[in-house]
Amino acid sequence: MESAGVSSYTTGRGALTGATLWRVVSEGTEQHVLPDGVMDLMWFDGRLVVAGPDTRAMIAATRAGDVTWGLQFAPGVAPTLLGVSARELTDQRVGLGDLVTLPPRLLGSPPNDAAESLERIVMALWTRADPEASTIRLAASIDRAARRGLRVHEIAERHHLSERSLRRVSDRLFGYGPKTLTSIHRLHHALRVARAGRSLGDAALAAGYADQAHLNREAKRLTGRTPVALLRLDDGRPTDG
């Protein structure tokens, strides 16, 4: 998850799975969740919720002091474990119990150690699904290529796929095509550079945009906000995007 306008956001690696775990404590204002090319499993408002891949910025209404715990799935892992195409979950938040059947003890109210419970749930899902390693490797490789800013035909050629087949695979594993995935990663690259203190013009060029105006258009298309507005929302923490 990539969000802005929150009072506290921390991340770390889970001791059981090595997955990225995050925690948000709300300051009571709207939480702006930016598309980041990943899916998450969350304890949100007392429920286990799967956050599907976002194509646009989402707004979550929270109360001051609300705590949300999350586990960020590695590329391609969530649809493989849940047995559903990521495309079916795009721009949605769905209760985990609506997607899979797990022991009630894992799906109840948030335990004292919410982070550990998220890891144990993912471990149970992994055992249940027994995913093919080749699928996970393919997803990770496509994601790396998108982060590098490769063009669609270059990603397809690198993976010995036609562009049509690549689009089908990307829809299933990421919820959208490789062009959208690349656009999302490029925006976060630019925001990281800007957060490090460089000008938006420099950030745009470093991330592969033609110029700052190009960055502005893409930011507006993906989030509804300009980069300046996004940086004002941000609290200065690093992004996972």
Order of alpha helices (4+ residues) and beta strands (2+ residues): beta-beta-beta-beta-beta-beta-beta-beta-alpha-beta-alpha-alpha-alpha-alpha-alpha-alpha-alpha-alpha-alpha
